[in-house]
Each structure stands twice: as structure tokens, then as C-alpha cells.
């Protein structure tokens, strides 16, 4: 019973000390009625002041970044005055225009002269490359056959071109021509009737419109240089039949690319010895002996009267597909 009384006394003292110390002062953590509200208000005020301080420092840092990092503000300090940007172009001082790009775009225009100016032509040229690449990228191996648009259907060269188009197609190889009549039509006809890919890369000319009826994949171009790029890019071999300036242009550009090693090995065959021999005699004598050209590589350039040999050589870098 004595122990219980002692424990009870100790507990009572501890409870009393929680209310006041020996001098009668209340402990620091003791609160009067309403103290919670006052302290809460004080704490909220301190937090608000802290948040405001942090925000102010952040704003000052952001302003510092703007002062040091923004190129527009740095450029505006130029001795020439304000800086104006129009796309990648920078203008200052009296060079700053009084109009703007969006305003010019939306403004009504009575003249259409811009349709015939170089910037618009560049866009058309670019679109032709895009169209050509898109149409031919998945064509597969191909051989180009060049020749005159004036060759009649009863001409032996027409018949030879039709035979060569057929033989190339039977090997699973696409035939590419300029899409016109004559030799081009003959090669496309042979390829189409053999169930092959018969491609025509047409060109806008006053006397030649559209592509021949034997083309099953055709593209029409405005510009010769875009068209010739397609011939070279997508051909693994070339057969050149008798032709005029257009055929000669295609032939000499191709020979230039071959001789200067701008293109990897691409066999070039000229069909009809009688037609081409005089030209090549002149190249191999007068022109070469004058030091104007190097000798043509006989493994890359062949002149023949045999249509089957022409096909064999032109497709030699491809093989059977």
C-alpha cells in the first residue's frame, strides 16, 4: 500500500509540473485559449514572406538571363539601331522593311509575274526531283535505252530496240526510255508486251506531248537536267541507239560521268556500228591525239551490231533477277 501511495504522489507531481514550474511559470509549450489561431496566422505570414522572397529572387534571375542570353536584346544594342529578323535574314537601321512576311502573304496581288521568277522556278525544280525520286526509288534494277524519236516503225533500228526492250524485261529488269515515239516507243513496247516494267521519262517539248502508249510507269518533266539525273541515278546499264541532239546530249553526259568516275561502273553500249563508228573514230584520233580526252575504257563502252550482245553487256552488272 505504501508503494502505491508513492507512485500516485509522483504522478501527481508530474502532472502539476506540466501546468507550471516551481516559480509558477507555465511551460513554453502551454497555450492559452486562442493561441493556436494567433500562431497559425504568424506562420502563414512567415511562409507568405518566404514565398514572396523566393519569387522575387527567381524573377531577378530570369531578368538576368534575359539581359545576358536573349540575342534580340543584345542585337538591339547595335550602334546601327534596332534589329529586325526576316527568316534567317537580319536587318538593321534603314534596311528594316516597312512591311512584314505575313502581311505580304495575305495581301491581294494583281500581278502574277512571280510565277515566272527564279525563286518560284527553284520550287518547281525541287518538286520535280521529289516526284522523280518518289516514283522510281522502288523500281529495282533498270536499263535505259536511248534513241531518236523520229525512227519509223518499219526501220530495222525500231525492231532492234523492241527486241532489246523485250530481252531486258524477260530478265526481270525494268526498261527506262524518254517516253517518246520512235526508238523509245519500240523499247517500251517490247518491255510492256513481255510483262515487264516499262518506264517513260517524258519531257515537255513543242512537238512531243505526253508519253507513248506502251509506258506503264510515266513521269513528265519540265527540265532536261532533272530528267537526265533520273536516267543516270536509276540505270545500271545503258543502250544507245541512233539519234539526234537529244540522244547525243544524253550520251556525252553519261560518257563524261563515266570518264570522270562520277558514277560507279556502268556499262554503255552503242547499237549500230555504221552509225556511231565515224564519231568514235574522230574521238579516238583527232580529239584524243590533241590531248583533249583520255582513251575510252573498252570494258565500259562497246559499239556493236548485235542486239543480244547489247543486252548482255548492258545487264552485265545486274545478273538474272
Phi, psi and omega per residue, in radians:
X1 nan -0.578 3.128
X2 -1.160 -0.687 3.135
X3 -1.108 -0.725 3.134
X4 -1.093 -0.703 3.134
X5 -1.124 -0.705 3.127
X6 -1.111 -0.777 3.135
X7 -1.091 -0.691 -3.136
X8 -1.135 -0.674 3.132
X9 -1.128 -0.754 3.131
X10 -1.065 -0.752 3.137
X11 -1.109 -0.678 3.140
X12 -1.149 -0.710 3.108
X13 -1.113 -0.730 3.141
X14 -1.112 -0.687 3.139
X15 -1.151 -0.665 -3.141
X16 -1.189 -0.680 -3.138
X17 -1.151 -0.428 3.088
X18 -1.195 -0.454 -3.127
X19 -1.533 -0.645 -3.121
X20 -2.771 2.700 3.079
X21 -1.494 -3.043 -3.042
X22 -1.182 -0.339 3.109
X23 -1.615 0.046 3.111
X24 1.554 0.071 3.130
X25 -1.492 2.484 3.117
X26 -1.403 2.573 3.136
X27 -1.091 2.805 -3.042
X28 -1.136 -0.486 -3.079
X29 -1.560 0.023 3.103
X30 -1.350 2.425 -3.073
X31 -2.179 2.491 2.999
X32 -1.470 2.936 3.087
X33 -1.074 2.188 -3.134
X34 1.697 -0.205 3.138
X35 -1.098 -0.625 -3.128
X36 -1.001 -0.759 -3.117
X37 -1.125 -0.754 -3.113
X38 -1.116 -0.802 -3.129
X39 -1.113 -0.691 3.119
X40 -1.059 -0.747 3.125
X41 -1.087 -0.750 -3.139
X42 -1.080 -0.772 -3.128
X43 -1.113 -0.759 3.127
X44 -1.072 -0.674 3.118
X45 -1.108 -0.725 3.114
X46 -1.126 -0.732 3.120
X47 -1.104 -0.737 -3.138
X48 -1.081 -0.726 3.125
X49 -1.139 -0.677 3.128
X50 -1.132 -0.797 3.107
X51 -1.030 -0.744 -3.135
X52 -1.106 -0.687 3.133
X53 -1.127 -0.778 3.124
X54 -1.087 -0.752 -3.140
X55 -1.100 -0.702 3.126
X56 -1.099 -0.749 3.113
X57 -1.110 -0.700 3.124
X58 -1.113 -0.737 3.131
X59 -1.123 -0.693 3.118
X60 -1.117 -0.710 3.108
X61 -1.111 -0.697 3.129
X62 -1.136 -0.705 3.108
X63 -1.133 -0.651 3.097
X64 -1.089 -0.759 3.126
X65 -1.072 -0.731 3.126
X66 -1.086 -0.695 -3.110
X67 -1.194 -0.564 -3.031
X68 -1.725 -0.507 -2.987
X69 -1.808 -0.474 -3.023
X70 -1.239 2.012 -3.118
X71 -1.137 -0.530 -3.123
X72 -1.098 -0.712 -3.119
X73 -1.255 -0.617 3.092
X74 -1.129 -0.770 -3.094
X75 -1.155 -0.539 -3.114
X76 -1.179 -0.258 3.113
X77 -1.494 0.123 3.136
X78 -1.090 2.510 3.089
X79 -1.122 -0.224 3.124
X80 -1.512 -0.087 3.112
X81 1.884 -2.731 -3.085
X82 -1.121 2.752 3.117
X83 -1.952 2.366 -3.141
X84 -2.158 2.327 3.136
X85 -1.867 2.265 2.980
X86 -2.231 1.646 -3.022
X87 1.115 -2.285 3.130
X88 -1.449 -0.050 -3.069
X89 -1.573 2.364 3.105
X90 -1.968 2.287 3.137
X91 -2.262 2.540 3.139
X92 -2.405 2.770 3.050
X93 1.052 -2.355 -3.074
X94 -1.246 -0.124 3.100
X95 -1.418 -0.179 3.136
X96 -1.204 2.186 -3.100
X97 -1.302 2.818 3.118
X98 -1.636 -0.150 3.092
X99 -1.829 -3.034 3.085
X100 -2.539 2.805 -3.018
X101 -1.075 -0.827 -3.117
X102 -1.129 -0.716 3.106
X103 -1.070 -0.718 3.110
X104 -1.145 -0.653 3.134
X105 -1.101 -0.724 -3.052
X106 -1.545 -0.188 -3.100
X107 -1.237 2.457 3.075
X108 -1.165 2.402 -3.105
X109 -2.138 2.193 -3.136
X110 -1.529 -0.519 -3.120
X111 -1.606 2.525 3.078
X112 -2.006 0.431 3.129
X113 -1.057 -0.469 -3.115
X114 -1.067 -0.413 3.117
X115 -1.127 -0.348 -3.042
X116 -1.975 0.316 -3.125
X117 -1.830 2.807 -3.008
X118 -1.017 -0.743 3.139
X119 -0.999 -0.674 3.125
X120 -1.245 -0.619 3.088
X121 -1.098 -0.679 3.110
X122 -1.030 -0.709 3.112
X123 -1.134 -0.681 3.117
X124 -1.172 -0.720 3.114
X125 -1.082 -0.786 3.122
X126 -1.052 -0.737 -3.123
X127 -1.145 -0.578 3.100
X128 -1.169 -0.719 3.073
X129 -1.083 -0.781 -3.133
X130 -1.067 -0.800 3.136
X131 -1.093 -0.752 -3.137
X132 -1.130 -0.827 3.125
X133 -1.082 -0.730 -3.115
X134 -1.124 -0.645 -3.093
X135 -1.356 -0.531 -2.978
X136 -1.896 -0.127 -3.040
X137 -1.020 -0.595 -3.087
X138 -1.867 0.387 -3.096
X139 -1.188 -0.616 -3.041
X140 1.606 -3.012 -3.121
X141 -1.077 2.522 -3.070
X142 -2.606 2.707 3.036
X143 -2.175 2.322 3.081
X144 -1.626 2.454 3.073
X145 -2.157 2.000 -3.132
X146 -1.765 2.764 3.069
X147 2.922 3.057 -3.028
X148 -1.207 2.528 3.015
X149 -1.398 -0.168 -3.048
X150 -1.720 0.020 -3.119
X151 -1.228 2.117 -3.133
X152 -1.276 2.803 -3.063
X153 -1.214 -0.313 3.125
X154 -1.570 -0.058 -3.116
X155 -1.288 2.444 3.087
X156 -1.001 -0.543 3.130
X157 -1.180 -0.645 3.080
X158 -1.051 -0.813 -3.132
X159 -1.118 -0.669 3.117
X160 -1.159 -0.711 3.135
X161 -1.140 -0.666 3.093
X162 -1.124 -0.711 3.124
X163 -1.128 -0.738 -3.133
X164 -1.166 -0.694 3.082
X165 -1.057 -0.709 3.123
X166 -1.125 -0.833 -3.096
X167 -1.117 -0.683 3.111
X168 -1.128 -0.794 -3.122
X169 -1.113 -0.625 3.136
X170 -1.147 -0.302 3.081
X171 -1.587 0.125 -3.137
X172 1.328 0.419 -3.095
X173 -1.989 2.379 -3.136
X174 -1.252 2.631 3.075
X175 -1.935 2.189 3.117
X176 -1.983 2.270 3.053
X177 -2.302 -3.138 3.062
X178 -1.360 -0.006 3.030
X179 1.377 -0.008 -3.090
X180 -1.587 -2.894 3.105
X181 -1.405 -2.922 3.073
X182 1.190 -2.343 -3.130
X183 -1.021 -0.664 -3.120
X184 -1.112 -0.792 3.097
X185 -1.070 -0.713 -3.118
X186 -1.070 -0.804 -3.128
X187 -1.156 -0.742 3.091
X188 -1.108 -0.668 3.140
X189 -1.105 -0.807 3.117
X190 -1.061 -0.733 -3.128
X191 -1.191 -0.766 -3.099
X192 -1.138 -0.762 -3.137
X193 -1.185 -0.391 3.082
X194 -1.500 0.037 3.129
X195 1.391 0.325 -3.099
X196 -1.698 -3.078 3.088
X197 -1.465 2.071 -3.080
X198 -2.011 1.784 -2.990
X199 -1.808 2.361 3.077
X200 -2.164 2.084 3.091
X201 -1.796 1.581 -3.053
X202 -1.348 2.931 3.119
X203 -2.429 2.455 3.118
X204 -1.284 1.992 3.108
X205 -2.327 2.670 -3.117
X206 -1.031 -0.609 -3.035
X207 -1.905 0.083 3.114
X208 -2.351 1.998 -3.112
X209 -2.073 2.292 3.082
X210 1.292 -2.999 3.135
X211 -1.989 2.790 -3.105
X212 -1.205 2.867 -3.003
X213 -1.307 -0.066 -3.136
X214 -1.735 0.133 3.107
X215 -1.529 2.237 3.049
X216 -1.865 -0.022 2.963
X217 -2.552 1.902 -3.048
X218 -2.229 2.582 3.058
X219 -2.409 2.435 3.098
X220 -1.937 2.334 -3.083
X221 -2.021 2.658 3.004
X222 -1.534 -0.598 -2.938
X223 -1.982 2.295 3.135
X224 -1.048 -0.728 -3.028
X225 -1.187 -0.549 3.064
X226 -1.193 -0.770 3.139
X227 -1.061 -0.780 -3.133
X228 -1.159 -0.566 3.055
X229 -1.054 -0.715 3.133
X230 -1.140 -0.723 3.101
X231 -0.979 -0.885 -3.045
X232 -1.260 -0.721 -3.069
X233 -1.118 -0.660 -3.001
X234 -1.889 0.185 3.114
X235 -1.893 2.365 3.064
X236 -1.794 0.024 3.099
X237 -2.992 2.733 -3.074
X238 -2.405 2.377 3.003
X239 -2.047 2.213 -3.092
X240 -1.999 2.023 3.088
X241 -1.655 2.921 3.136
X242 -0.930 2.410 -3.124
X243 -2.884 3.138 -3.087
X244 -1.736 -2.502 -3.043
X245 -1.058 -0.707 3.141
X246 -1.089 -0.767 3.124
X247 -1.149 -0.728 3.121
X248 -1.121 -0.680 3.099
X249 -1.055 -0.834 3.131
X250 -1.114 -0.705 -3.119
X251 -1.149 -0.852 -3.074
X252 -1.216 -0.586 3.065
X253 -1.135 -0.728 3.128
X254 -1.131 -0.778 3.121
X255 -1.102 -0.620 3.088
X256 -1.106 -0.764 3.124
X257 -1.130 -0.650 3.130
X258 -1.213 -0.833 -3.094
X259 -1.158 -0.539 3.140
X260 -1.635 0.110 3.114
X261 1.031 0.537 3.063
X262 -1.351 -0.373 3.051
X263 -2.119 2.630 3.086
X264 -1.227 3.039 -3.043
X265 -0.849 2.056 3.106
X266 -2.407 2.000 -3.094
X267 -1.232 2.407 3.133
X268 -2.115 2.193 -3.118
X269 -2.104 2.282 3.049
X270 -1.877 2.079 -3.094
X271 -1.631 2.351 3.115
X272 1.621 1.536 -3.091
X273 -1.011 -0.762 -3.084
X274 -1.014 -0.661 -3.110
X275 -1.260 -0.694 -2.995
X276 -1.682 -0.318 -2.979
X277 -1.067 -0.711 -3.136
X278 -1.049 -0.748 3.125
X279 -1.094 -0.764 -3.088
X280 -1.322 -0.470 3.003
X281 -1.117 -0.737 3.117
X282 -1.132 -0.742 3.127
X283 -1.113 -0.718 -3.066
X284 -1.422 -0.167 3.110
X285 -2.000 -1.403 -3.048
X286 -0.979 -0.897 -3.044
X287 -1.253 -0.816 -3.104
X288 -1.239 -0.698 -3.139
X289 -1.184 -0.363 3.053
X290 -1.451 -0.020 3.115
X291 1.369 0.314 -3.088
X292 -1.474 -0.455 -3.141
X293 -2.436 2.852 2.981
X294 -1.592 2.856 3.141
X295 -1.106 2.448 3.095
X296 -1.220 2.429 3.127
X297 -1.270 1.985 -3.106
X298 -1.107 -0.343 3.109
X299 -1.393 -0.272 -3.136
X300 -1.834 -0.416 -3.092
X301 -2.222 2.152 -3.127
X302 -2.241 2.400 3.022
X303 -1.954 2.194 -3.023
X304 -2.583 2.772 3.009
X305 -1.862 0.008 -3.075
X306 -1.748 1.959 -3.099
X307 -1.115 -0.666 3.128
X308 -1.175 -0.685 3.083
X309 -1.109 -0.684 3.119
X310 -1.035 -0.743 3.120
X311 -1.163 -0.748 -3.139
X312 -1.035 -0.791 -3.121
X313 -1.213 -0.765 -3.089
X314 -1.120 -0.530 -3.129
X315 -1.758 0.148 -3.046
X316 -1.098 -0.476 3.138
X317 -1.551 0.026 -3.068
X318 -1.907 -0.856 -3.084
X319 1.464 -3.127 -3.124
X320 -1.336 2.424 3.095
X321 -2.175 nan nan
